[in-house]
Amino acid sequence: MILQRRSFLLGLAGAVALGRSRMAVAAGPLGERRLVVVLLRGALDGLAAVQPYGDPELAALRGPLALPEPGQEGGVLDLGGHYGLHPALPHLHALYRQDQALLLHAVAGPWRNRSHFIAQDFMEMGATRRLPDGWLNRALAAEPEAAQGARRGLALGLQLPLILRGEVRVGSYAPPGQQVPEPDVLARLAQWHAADPMLGPAFAEGLRSRGFTAAVLAGQEPPPPGMQPFVTLAGAAGRLLAAARGPRVAALELGGWDTHAAQAARLPGPLGALDAGMAALKENLGPAWAETAVLVLTEFGRTARVNGTGGTDHGTAGAAFVIGGAVRGGRVIADWPGLGPGRLFENRDLMPTLDQRRIAKGLLAQHLGLGPAALARAFPESDDAPPLTGLLRAEA
């Protein structure tokens, strides 16, 4: 038992040493254009991030999770009517008003599986069957061999995300100062070990010395703000992508979205990290921001109804974002299915009306200039998901 526990703790330490934020970057197939993919692990609640306040069924389904309408205290940030952005996303809202953020709703992958692990793999593989590599790596493989070797790719973090695994090689680098787990991870560890007579009290005492209250340790309140590895990594991504001979493609990860309980208190933390991270990315890209498109995806949405613990459970459709100086933003794209009786998927989830592969394929085609053959390689068996057009100010 001692060896098993020690092995478990060593493995867990490796998994959380950078918190739940990772980044990988690689050379891209098209000149000065930059593409960044942000994976939100844990299933972002799209109905909270981009709230359809104009839907008459929202308040009854969401209860305390339904935020006030725009203009009211604590209300959502207006997106031109019907939809509002969560108030923890002020930078994203500013980009929207500058026509540099495009919000897409009722988005889902082609899978209908509510397992985080399976859905995240499918999201990164770009398929509904097991593949050994990721869709972004397969897209990069479309560039000429000489171009692939011109600039060495780089992965920041302890693991290379599946989306960038494949024949196009990338290096790895763990940035200094990122070896402290995120506060939310520490709080969860304290809960897991609370019943252990040796680890439990020691862990709790150590966290109390960092300002963790009894309510936080019990999972009743979110942890105190602390280091935000994602913001640091996003800033690093901006600097690397801005370099004259730097990479042109990056993949970042941000966890903390599995809000089964106390969602109203817990969700602003990861939303704020995402918002601040995008601000850091833009700032560090500098003039290169004008040539950048950022795709933000999650594995699935969350249930339309609030559950008994003030949270939401694993769902189907949700929201996606496309932001950047190259994006034709200032719009919400949605074939809105509605939240009324008979309109929910399996009577519990937002009905999907837009395949997330269409968004990714649209960016690969319009921003990186990939042709039909390269798109088919990146997303096999996806003839039913043609590239979404009109995402960018100018096409490649």
N, C-alpha and C positions, 0 to 999 in steps of 0.2 A: 504493500500500500504506500509506503514511503517513496519508493522508486516511481510508482505510477503518479503520485501527486507531484513529485519533483519534476518529472518529465512533463506533466501537464502545465505546471507553472512556467517552466522554461519555454515551452511552445507558446503559451499565452503571452509571455513577455515579448517574444519575437513578433507576435501578431500585433501588439498594441504599442510597440516602442515608438512609432510615429503617430500615435493616436489612430484616428480613422481617416487620415488624409494621406494620399499618395499621389505621385505624379510621374509620368513617363513622357519623354519627348523624342522626336526622331526627325530626320530630314524628310522633306516633302517633295512632291513631284512638280511643283509649279512656282518658280521664281520667288517673288517677294510676298506671296499670299500666305497667310498663317491660318491654320485651323486648330482649334482647341475643342476637345470633347470633355465635358465634366459629367461624371457618373455619380448620381446621388444614391448611395447604397442604404437600403432600409425602407424604401417606398415613400417618397414625398406625397403628402396629401394635397393633390392638385386643387381640390375644392377649397382649401384654405389658402394656398399660395395665390391662386387666381380665382377669387370668389365670385360666382355668378349671382351677384346680389339682386339682379333683375328677375331671377327665376322665382315665381311665387311659392314654390314648394321648399325653397332652401331653408327657411327658418324652422319649419316643422321637422325637417330631417336632421338639421345640424344642432338645434337647441342652443346650448351655451357656446358652441364653437362658431356660430354665425356672428361675424363682426358687424358693427354698425355700417351704414352706407357712407359713401364719401361725403365729407363736410361735417360729419358728426364726430364727437370726441372719441378717439380710438378707432375711428372708421377706416375702411379700406381706402387705398389711393386710386382715384378714378382713372379708368382706362377708356373713357369715351362713352360710357353708358353700358349697362348690363353687367360688366365685369369690373372688379376692383382688385388691386394688388395688395397683398398683406403689408401692413405698415412697417414691418421689419425689413422691407426691401426698398428703402428710399433711393438708393443709388440706381437700382434697376429701373425704378420709376422715372428717375431723371433721364436715363438712357432712352426709355420709351418716349418721353416727351421730346427728345432730340432725334427721334426717328432712328435710333440705333438699337432698339430692342423689339423683337417680335415674339409674341406670346401665342402658344398653340394649346388648344384644350381638347378634351375628350380623346387624348392620345394614348395608344397602347401598342405593344408589340403584337405579333401574330400568335403568341402563345396564350393559353388560358390556364396558367398554373400560378398559384399563390404562394409557392415556396420561394423565399428569398434566394436561396442558393441556385435553384434551377433557373429561375427567371433572370437572375443576374448573369448567369452563364449564357443564356440565350441572347440577352441584350448585347453582350460583348462579342459573341460568336456571329451575330447577325443571322441566326437560323433557328429552326425549331428541332434540330437534331444535333447530336454531339459532333463538334469539329475540333481539330487540334490547334486552331489559330483563331485570331480575332479579325473582325471585319476591317478595322482600321489598318492593320498590318497588311492584309490582302490588298487594300486600296493602295498602300504605299508601294507594294510590289509591282504596280503598273508602270512606275517610272523606269527609265532606262537604267541598266546596271551601273553605268558610269556615274550617273547622278546619285545613286544610292551610296556610293563610296565617297562622294565629295565632302559630306559633312557627317561625322559620326553621331548617331543618335545617343540619347542619354535618358536613363530612368532615375528619377529622384524618389527614394524610399527603399524599403527593404524587399519589396516584391514588385515584379513587373505585372501590370494588369493584363488580363487575358485579351483585352481588346487590341493590345499592341504586340502580342506574342505571334511569332511566325517567322518566315524566312528572312524578312528585313531585320537585320540585327540592330539592337540598341544596347548601349552600355548602361551602367548603373552607378548611382552616387547617393549616399545618405547625407543630407546637409547637416552641418553641426548645429547644436542647440535645439534639435527637434526630438530629443530622446525622452521627453517627458510626456506621459500619457495625457489625453484630454481629461478634464474634470469629470465628464459624464462616464468615461470608462472607469475611472477610479471609483465613482459612486456605485457602479454596477458590480465591480469586484468586491466592494465592501458588503453589498447585499448578498452576493453568492457565498461569501465566507462568514456571514454573520453567525451561523450555527456552529462553526468550528471553534472548539474551546481554546485553541491556541492562536490561530490566525485571526479569528473574528475580532476579539478585543484589541489586539495589536493594530490591526488594519484600521479599525474605527478610531482609535486614539490618534493615530498618525494623521488621519483625514480631519479629525476635529481640530488638530493644531493648524491645519491649513484653512480653517474657516467653514468646514462642512458641518451643518447643523444636523440635529437628530432627524428632522423632517427630510432633509436631503438624503441622509444615509438610509432612510426607510423608503425612499423612492416617491415621497409625497410632494416634493418640490424639486425644481431643477437645480443642478449644482451651481456654485458661484462661477462667475466668469473667470477665465484664466487664459492660458496660452491658446492661440488659435493656429495650429499647424497649417490649416488650409490656407489662411491668409498669407502666411510666410511662403508656402509653396507656390501659390498663385503669383506672388510678387517675383519669385525666382523664375517662374515660367515666363513672365513678361520680359525679364532681363535676358534670358537665354534666347527667346524668340526674336528679340529686337536686335541681337548681335548680327553684324554683317554676314558672318560665316556660321551663324548659329542654326539650330534646327528650325523647322517650319511647322511641325505638327506636335501637339502635346495632348496627353490624356491625364486628367486629374480625377481624384476620388474624394468624396466627402460623405461621411457616415452620420448617423444620429437621427435618422428620419422615421424610425419604427415607433411611432407615438401611440402605443396601445392604451396608455393611461395619462391623465393630466396633460393632454395635448396643448391646451391653451397656454399653459406655463412653459412647456418644454419646446414647442416649435419655434418660438422666436430666436432661440440660441443658434440652431443650425441655419435658419434663414438669414440671421445677421452675419454669420460666418460666410455664407455664400455671397451675400451682398458686398461685404468688405473685401472678400477675395476677388470679386470681379472688379472692384475699384482699384485694388492693388495691381491686378493684371493690366488694366488699361493704363494706369499711371506709368508702369515700368515698360510697357510697350512703346510709349511715346508716339512718334509719328507713324510707327508700324501699326498702330491701332486701326488706322484707316484701311489697312489691307487684311484685317482680322475678322474671322467669324467664329463664334463660340456656340457650340451645341450643348445644351444641358438636358440630360435624360435621367429617368429613374426606371426601376425594373417593372413597377406597376403602381397604380394609384391605391387609394384606400376607400373603405366603405363610405357610402353616402350618409348613413345614419351614425350618429354618435353612439358609442357603446355605454355600458353601465359604469365604467370607470373614467368617464370624461375623455375618452380617446377614440380612435378609429382602428379598424382591423384591416387585414390585407384585402385589397380590392382589385380592380381591373384598370379602367382608364383613369388618366390624370392629366397633368400639364407638362409641357416641355417649353424650353426657351431657346431662341436663337438671337444672340446679341453680337455687337461689334460694329466697328466703323464701316465695314463693307456691307452691312445688313440693311435691307429696306424695311425699317421697323416702323414703330408708331401704330401698330395694328395688332388686333387679336384675330387669329385664324381659328375658326371653330365651326363645324357643322353640329351645332348644339343639339344634343338628343333630348334634353329636358330631364327633370327630376320627378315628374308626376307619376301617378299610378300606371303601371304597365310599361314605363319607359326605362326602368333600371335593368341592368344586366343581372339576370338571376335574382331579381327583386332585392338587390343589395348594393350594387356597384354602379358607378357612372358608366353608361354604355359607350364602348369605343367606336369612334367614327373616323379616326385618322390613324393610319399605321405609321409608327415611328420610323420604320425603314424608309418611308417616302421622304421624310425630312432629311435623314442622313444621306440618302442617295441624291437628293436635290443639292445638298451642299457639296458633295463629292463631284457632281457634274458641273454645277454652276461656278463653284469657287476654285476647285482644283483642276477642272477641265477634263475629268475622266469620261471616257466614252462608254457606250453600251456594254462592250465586252468586259471592261474593267469593273463596271458596276455589277454585272452578273457574277463576276468572280468574288467581289467583296460581299455580295448578298446573294448566295445561290438560291435557286428556286423561289425567286421573288418577282416573277412576272406580274403577279397580282398587285404589286406595290410600285407603280411607276414613280419616278422622281417628282417631288413637289416643286413646282416652278414659282418664280416671283419672290424668292427669298432674299435676293441680293440687289444692290444698287446697279451693279454691272456684272454680266456673266463673263466667265473666262473664255 
